[in-house]
Amino acid sequence: MANKGLSNIKGVSKADQQMIQDIETMMGPEPEDMGFMKNVFWGRFREDLVFPYPRESKDEREKCDALLEELEEYLENEHPAVEIDQEQYIPQEAIDRLFEMGVMGMIIPEEYGGLGLGVTSYNRVLEMIGSYCASTAVMVSAHQSIGCKALVMFGDEQQKEDYLPMVAREKLSAFCLSEPNVGSDAAGQESFSVKTEGGDYVLNGEKKWSTSGALSGLMTVMCKNMVKNEETGELEQRGVNALIVTPDMDGVEIFENNRAKTGIRGTWQARFRFNDVRVPKENLLHNEGGGLKVALNCLNYGRCTLSAGVTGAAKAAMNQGIKWAQTRYQFKRPIADFELVQQKIARMSSLTYAMDAMLYMMTGMLDRGDKDIMVETAITKVFCSHFGWEVIDDVMTVMGGEGYMEENELERSWRDNRIHAIVEGSNEVMQSFIFAYGGKQLAEQMISIQDALTWDTDESIGQNVSRMFNAATNPAIMKKAVPLGAQLFLGYKPSAPDIRSIHPALREQAEQLATLVQKHSHYVKLVSKWEREDIVKHQAQQARVADNAIYIFALTTSLSKMDDQLRTGEYGPRFERDRAAFEYLFDWFDNKIHQNFGEMRRNADDKMRKAAEAARRYSDTLPNKDYYIHEGSPLGRGAGKDVPTEHIQMFPGEGQDPREIDRSPGETAELDVEELEEKAASGDGAPEKPKPAAEDGVA
């Protein structure tokens, strides 16, 4: 019995079916060997994937330690973190200093001028930078995790020789994925490229949110791969291309260098327009139509380094907050004496412990080359971005009015780190992804069993009886169906996994975790039974399942880390802090998981949906002209309130903003194939031969 795809669930709207198909296409085929968290959805615990806790080699750690020592000296005494925030730019001398230390080329192999460090070392550096200056951490991360990482992973030897030395030691790189109408829907590109007879590509479209784009010497651009159908003569999409573009290519237009922001104010996010840009065929990354693999692999690394930056910020904020609570007196005693402040301190300590454990478990998996880690990287991003900012927010509460003042620097971290729950896939999108892809194979098996053994109103009586009889007499189907039926209708639960590779002192927590894994798998099946096809659109239920998976991964990685600490004989005040934080984390998250189990069965979701619908109907009565409307809305540009610019700093680039002339960014429905082919054949706007980058690295 072949498992049935999720897009074939009966009762699901065509729009939702299309969305599922698009996502499945975007994610590509499932790896043959399921990763750790996918096994958890089945109620299994792959100890070999999480024990022992991963560690770098001695040589690698010593190499990174030396870099961290030099970097910390610079960050503590020279780096202009306050100036960066106040002036909204990172001075060139600061960028040059990071290049000199090798920070900007950490992940690039040594033969191309980089340091050749592994993922764990790279994230240790990002964590340190994040504890001092989030703007700098984001710039470094965007340059390497998604900027030049695509070239490191997918570039051919000639591409690496041409470009990696430059981005390792001289110039920034950028990643161009997001567009006015494309955020989390990475497969929905509007930018497009058309191949010429000579094999080059003509690139058109628009990009936004490209970090360091206006300062970069190299951009990796994602675009639809448009190919002419020989029968109809029409252009049709065949995958997505990843193209290496340099700012000196004619037709590359950066019309907005940056925008004023709430936080990470020193980073610059550019907005590009590509106007018939001739991209040499040698600049195609990976293979034609295979660009989404490039993008998704880069995002796995980006989600980790984002997590490293916020982990560093959360640890620094926690230490500041506890010190403040210990030394700030009210009612003739330190505020740390009050239990509600103690609760915040305990939660900060537990959350930062779990963030650290999860982050470096994840980097260890990447360093050793685990194949199926998309669910784990998504979990790491959601956990660290959400709880990291909660730690910083709790410190703001502990410090009170003084925390809100600029000179104590906490408010900068508070502003800077709010963005991480939004970027690299918003946390809400990631929750649905964790639910869908964590339990995808399990859901497909359940759907296949249901389709084999239940009545289908679209079939005749004879067809139903024949299909159900054949399934009921098929041993392979019934071997899967009987246990599933016992779980769904008789309350039977398979045995909890046995976690053996554990220090004897942690047996209690290991058994607690095993029981949670057992119950999690059981409730995934029950939710699918209760919701049936509605589970596709009921994202509140998806989020409860996803959150429990996130908590279980946090407990798993924390258990593995504590096991490592005990086996290596750690002791002293720091270890005692960690041990107490670990023990509190287990009981705290156990309660949160069971609360979600209860809300899966009894919740206020129906009334929530009605309340939302009523609020939306009322919103429709309000005039659009009084409110800001997204530029990509079907209502059209200019439908809403005008954006004020008089007192807001602007960062214009070259050329005219297409929003001012209502120019569509890459529509393909009415493309003139002959016109595009003529442009491609003429060579207009194309340099005679590609150059590595602009002389000054700035377009």
N, C-alpha and C positions, 0 to 999 in steps of 0.2 A: 504493500500500500504506500504509494507516494504521498508525502505530505503536501497539503494544498497551500498555496500562497495566501498571504493575508489579504491581498487585494481582491480575492474571490469570495469574501465572506458575503453570504446572502443577507439582504436587508440593509446593506450599507449604501448610502447615496453615491451617485456617480461621481460627484465632486470629491467625496472622501476616498472612493476607490482610486480615482486619478491621483490624488495626493499620495496615497500609499504606494502606488506604482512608481511615481516620480521619486519618492524617497528610496524605495528598493533599488531602483536603477542607479540613483546617486551613490548609495552605499556599496554597490557592487556585490559580488558573490560572497556568501558566508565562508570564513576560513574552515578548513576541514576539522581542525581540533578546537573545540569550544574553550574559550578563556575561563578564568576563575569565576567571574560573576554570572556568566551564562549557566555554568554548572550549579551555582547557588539557586537559580530559579528552578532548577530540576530537583533541588533538595540535596545536592551533592557538594562535598567540600574537598577540592583538589589541594591537599596539603603541599604537594610538590611544587605548586605555583606560588606559595606564600611563606613556606618554611624551607630553610632558615631565612631570616631577614637578609635581604640582599646587601652586599657591601662591595665597594670598589677594590681594586688591587692596591697593595701598599704603595707601589710606585705612583699610581694615579692619584691617590689621596695626598701623598707628599707633594706632588706637582701642583695640585690644586691648593693645598695649604699655603704654599709659597706665594701663589697669586693672591690668595685672600689676605695674606698679611700685608702685601704691598697695597692692595686695593683699599683695605680698611684704613690704612694710614692716610691715603689720599682722600677718602670720603669723609673722614673725621676732621681733617685739617685744611683741605683745599677746595673740595667740591662745593660749588655755589648753589646749594639746594634752595635757599630762600630767594635768591636772585632769579633762579629758574622759574619759580612759581610766580613771583611778582612781575617779572618782565615778559613772561610767556614765551621763552625760547631757551634752548640749551646753547650756551656759548660755544663757538667753534673750538676754542682752546680746551674746553672740557671734553668734547668729542675726540679731539686729537690725542688728549692724554689717555683716554680709554683705548684708542687704537695702539698707542705706544706700549701700553701694558700688555696688550694682546687680548684684552677683554672682548673686543669687537670681532675677533677671529677665533674664539674658543672652540667652536665646533668644526672649524675648517681644518682638514688634514694638514699635517706639518709640511708635506711636499708642496702645498700651495700657499705657504706663508702663515698658516694658522697654528693654533696650539694643539689641535687634535685631541681635545678633552672629550670625555664621555658625557652622557646626558646627566648623570648624577652630579658630576663636578660642575657642569654648566649651571644646573639649578642651584647648587650651593652658592655660586657667585651671584645669581639673580636674587636669591634670598637676601644676601648681604646688601646688595644695591637697594632692594626694596625697603629695607629697614631704614635707609637714609633718604631716598628720593625716588618716589614712584614714577615720576616723569622719565628719569634716566633709565629705570628698570624697564619701562614699556618700550623706550627707544631701542635699548639693547636687545630686548626680546623680539621686537618686530623685525629688526635687522637680521637676526640669526634664525629664530624659530620658524618664521614664515617667509622672510625676505630671501636670504641666500640658502636656506635649508633645502628648498626645492632643487637648487642647482647641485648641492652636495649629494642629495639622494638620487636624483634622476638625470643629472647632466651627463653627457658623454665626455670622453676624455678631452676632446678639443674645446668643448664649452667650459669645462673646468679650468683648463690651462688659460683660456682667454679671459675669464672673469673672476675666478676665485681669488687670485692674488690681490686684485684691486679691492674686493669687498673685505678681505682679511685685514688689510693694512692701511687703506686709503679712504674709501668712499662707502657711504651707507647704501643699503638696498631696501626695496619696498615690495610689498605684495598687493596686487590689485585684484580683489575678488568682489567686494561689496559695490553695489550700484544704487542709484536712487530708488529702484524698485526691487532690489535684491539684498536681503540681509541673511537670515537663517536659511532661506531657500537657495542654497548654493547652486542647484542645478538650473535655476531659472534665469540664467544670464540673458541680458539683452544685447550686450556687446557681442560682436561677431567677427569672424574672419572668413575670407573667401580665398581659396587657393588659386594661384595663377597657373598658366600652362607651364611656366618654368619651375614651379614648385614653391615659390615664395607665397607669402600670405598678405592680403590687404585687410588691415584691422580698422574697424569702426566701432564707436560706442563711447560710453562715459563710465567713469569710476569715481567713487567717493570713499572717504574714511581711510585713505591709504597713508598709514603712518610713515613719516619722513619722506613721503613721495616727492615733495618739492626740493629735497636736499639730496636725492639719491642719484647714483650713477648707473643703477640697474633696477629694472622692475620686472617682476614675474606677473604677467597679465593673463587672467582667465577669461575665455570668450567662447561663444558658441562656434562650433565647427560647421559652417554652412557649405553644403555640397550640392551641386546641381543634379537633379534627377534626370537621367538620360531620356526617360520616356516622356515626362511632362515638361521638361525644361525649367521647372521651378526649383528654387533653392530649398533644401530641407536640412534640418539639423541632424548631424551624426556625431553625437558626443560633444565634449568640451575640449578646447585646446589650451595648453599652457605655453605661452610665448615669452621669450626673453626680449624685452624692449629697453632701449637706451634713450635717454632724453634728447640726444642729438638727432634722432630720426625725424625727418620732416613729417609734420602732421601731428606730432605729440604736443598737446596744448595743456598747460597747467594753468587753469583760469582762477583757481582758488588755492592759495598756499596753505591756509589754515583757517580755523574758526576759533573764536574765544569760547572757552569751556569752563565748567564748574571746577574740574580737577584735572590732574595730569596736564597742567597748563603749559608745561615746557615742551610737550610733544606737539608735532605739527602733523595734521591730517590733511592731505592734499585732495584736490578734486581734478580729475583729468578728463580731457576730451581727446579721443583718437579720431583723426580725420584722414581717412584713406592712407594710413601709415603702412608703408611697405616694410614687412618684417622678413628678413632672409630665411629661407627654409632651414638653414643651419641653426636657427634660433628656436626651433620647436623642441620643447622639453618632453621627454618620455616618448609617446607616440601619438599620432594623429587621433583625436577623439578621446584620448585617455587622460585628459587634464584633471578630471575630478579626483582621480587617484592621487595625483600630485597634491591637490588642494587638501584633501582629507588627511593625508599623511602629515602634511605640514601642520594642520590644525591640531593633530594629536600632540605634537611637540609644543605648539603655542599654548595649549591648555595647561600643560605642565609648568611652563615658565611663567605664565600668568599666575598660577597657583603659588609658585615660589616667591614672586614679588609680594603678594598679599600675605603670605606666611611670615616673611621677614618683617613686614609692617605690623602685623598682629602681635608678633613676639615683642617687638620694640614697644608698642603701645601698652601691652600687658605689663611689662616691667616698669614702665613709667606710671601706670595706673596703680599698681600695688604699692610702689614707693610713695605715691601721693596719699593713698589711703592710710598708710602707716604713719605719715607725718602731718597730715591735715587734722587738726583737732576741732571738735565741736562738742559742746556739753562736757568739757573738761576731759575728753578722751579721744583717741584717734578714731576716725570714722570706720576704720577696719574692724573695730570692736563690735559694730552693729551687724546683725546676722544677714540682712539683705545685701549689704556690701560684701560680706563674706561669700554669699551665694554667687555674686558676680565674679569674685576672685576665683572661686572654685571652678566656675564654668570657663573662665578665661584659660585657666591652667589646663583643664581637661581638653578644651577645644584645640589649643595650640599644640598640645601633645599629639592629638589625633591628626591634625593637619600635617605635622612633621612626619608622622608615621606613614600616612597615606601618600604624601608627596614622594618620599624616597623609596617606598615600595614601588610606586608607579615608575619612577626613573630607573629603578633596578630592572623592572620588566622590560623597559625600552632598551636599556643597555645590553641585556642578554638576548634581545631580538624576538620576544614573544610576538606571535602573529595576531592574536585576537584580543586586542586591548582597547578597542574603541569605547566600549561600555565603561571600562575602568577609567580612561582618561576623562570621559564626560562626568563621571562621578567625582573625580578629583577636582575638576574645575568647579562644579556646583558646590561641593562641600567647602572648599577653601575660600571661594569668592563670597559665599553666603555667610559662613561662620567667621571668616576672617574679618569681614566688615562688622559683624555683630560684636566681636571682641573690641574693635576700635570704638564702636558706638557705646559700649558699656563703659569704656575708659572715659569717654566724653561725659557720661553721666556721673561717674565717680569724681571727676575733676570739676564738674559743675561749670559755673560761669567762667572760671579761669581756663577751662578746656576750650572754650569758645573763642578765646583771645588768640590772635595770630602769633604773639611772641612765644607762646609755649609750644608751638609747632604741631600739637596734636590735631588741630583743626585742618591743617594741610593734609595730613594722613587720612582724616575722616572724609575730606572732599575727594582726595585722589583715589581712594580704594573703593568708592561706591560704584565706579564704572565696571568693575570686573564681573559683576553679576549680569551685565548687559552684553558685553562684547564676547567674541569667540563662541557665539551661540548663546543666546539668552538662557538663563537658568530654567525658565518655563519650557522652552523648546527642548532643553537638555533633559528635563524630567520626563517628557513624553518619549524622547529618544531612548532613555534608560529603560523605561517600561517596555517599549516596543521591541527594542533589540536585545534587551536582557532576556525576555521571554519569547522571542520570535520562534525559535524551533519548537518550544513547548506548545505555543499557541497553534502553530501549524499542525502539529500532531493531533491536538484536541479537535481542531476544525475538521481534519480528515476523518477522524473516528466518528464525529457527529454526522458528517455528510454520508458516511457509509451505513450508519445504523439508525438514522432518524428519517421521518417522513418528509418528503419534498413535494410541496404543493404544485411545483412546476412540472412534475412527472405524472404519468398515468399510474393507475393502481397496479397494473402488471409490472411496470418498470420499478416501482417502489418495492413491491413484494420480492421481485427477483434480486434487486440490488441488496436489500436487507438480508435475504436468506443467504446469498453468497457470502456476505460479510460475516454473518453469524456463524457460518460453518468454516470460516477461514481461521486457522489457529494463530497466524501471525497477527491478524487484526484483533482477535479476542484476547490475546496475551496482553495487548496494550489497553483494550477497552475495559476489561473486567476490573483491574486495579483502579482505573480512572473512575469508573462508575461507583466503586466502593467508596472512594474518597468524596465524590460529589454528592452522593445520596445516602450513604450509610455512616459518614463521619470517620471512616478509616483513614489513618495517617501512616505512611511508611515510617520506618525507624529513623531516628535522628542519626546523622553521620557521626562517626567516631573520630575525634581529633586526637591523634596519638603523639605527634611530634611536638611535644610541649613540655616545658619545665614543670616538675611535680608541684611547685608552688602555685602554678596557674591552672590546676585541674578544674577548680570551681568555675573560673571564667570560660574555660574551654567547653565545659558541659553546657553552660549558659548560652554560649554562642551556637553550639550544635543544635540546641532546642529552637533557637530563633531561626536558624536556617531551615529546619524541618517545617516550622509554622509558616515561614515566608512562602515556601513553595506551595503549601496547602492553600494559603489564602490567595495566591495568584490564580489558582484553579477555581476557587470559589467565586472570586470577583468575576472571572470570565463566565461562570455559570449564571451569576446574578444579573450581570449586565448584558450578556449575549452580544449581539452586534452593536449595541449602543456603546460598548467599551471604546470603540474607535473615536467617538466624539466626546465621551465623558472624561475630560482630562483631569477633573478633580480626583477621580478614582485612580487614574493613571499616576497622578502625583503622589498619592498615598503609597502605592506599590513601589514607585521609584524612590521615595524618601526612605522607606524601609530597607531597600537595597543599598542605599547610600549609607545608612546607619550601620548595616551589617558589614559593609566594606571597611568603614571606619573602625569598627570593633576588631575585625580580622587583622588589619594592618597594625593596630595598637597592640593586639595580643602578640603578634610576631615580633614587634619591636621590643616589648617588655621581656619576652622570652630571650631575645638577644642580649638585653641589658643584664639579665640575671645570669646568663651563661658566661658573660665576660667579666662578671664580678664587680659591677659598678656599685658604688656606695657614696655616702655623703649627703649633704642637704639637697643638692640638685636631684640626685636619684630618689630621695625620699619624697620630694615634690612630685616627681614623675610617677612614682608608685601610687601615691594617694590620688593623683589626677586620673590615672588609669583605672583604678578601682571605682571611683565615682563615675567615670564615663560609662562603665558597663551597666551600672544600675540606672543611671539617668537615661541612656539610650534604650535600655530594655523597656523602661516605662513609655518612652516615646513610640517605640515600635508597637507595643500592645495598645496604646491609644489609637494608633492608625488602624490596627486590626478591628477595633471596636467601631471606628468611623467608617470602615469599609462596609459594614453591615447596617449601621444606623447613623444617618447623617442628615444634614439640612440641604443637600444638593438640589433637590427639586425646587425648594423655595428660593434658593440662591439663584437658580436659573430664571425663575419668574421675576425676582427683584431686579436682576440684570436687564431682562427684557423690558420691564417697565421703565427703568432708567434710560434705556436706549430709545424707547419711544418718545420719552419726554425730550431727550437730546435732539431728536429730529424736529421738534417744534422751535428750537433755538436757531436764530439766523447764523449761517456759516460765516458771514462777514465779521462777526464779533469774536471769532475764535481762530486759532492757528490750525491750518489744515496741511497735512503732509503733501509735499510737492508731487508725490507719485499717485495721489488719489485720483480715481476715475473722474472726479469733479473737475479736474484740470488745474493747472498752475494758476494761482491768483484767485482761487475760489474763497479763500479765507482772509483773515486779518493780516494786514501788512506787518512784516517783521520790522521792529525798530532797529535802526543801525546808527543813529546819530551819536549816541554815547557809548557804543560798543566798539572795541577795537576790531578793525577789519584787516585781513591779510590777503589782499587781492594778488592774483598772479597775472600772467599775460593773456591777452585775448578776451573775448566777450563771453560773459556767463550765458550759457544756452537757456537758462531759465528766463532771461530777460527778452529773449526772442522766440520763446516757446518752441525750441528745437528738440525734437524727440531723440532720446539717447539710444539709438540702435534698434528701432523697430524693424522686424524682418517680414512682416506680413505682406508688405507691398514693395519688396525689393525689386529693383530693375536689374535682372541678371545680366543682360547685355551691357548695360552701362557700367556695372561693376567689373565685368570682364574686360571692357575696353580700358578702364582705368588701370586694371592690373597689368594688362598687356603693354600699356604705354610707358610704364615706368615713371610716370609723373610723380614727383615728390619723393623719389627714392634715391638715397645716396648711391654712388657708384659701387662702393663696397662697405660692408658694415664696419663700424668703429666700436671699440670696447666701451667707450663712454664719452660724455662731454668733458671738455678740458677741465672745467671747474666743478663738475659733478652736480651742477644746478641747472635745471631747465629754465 
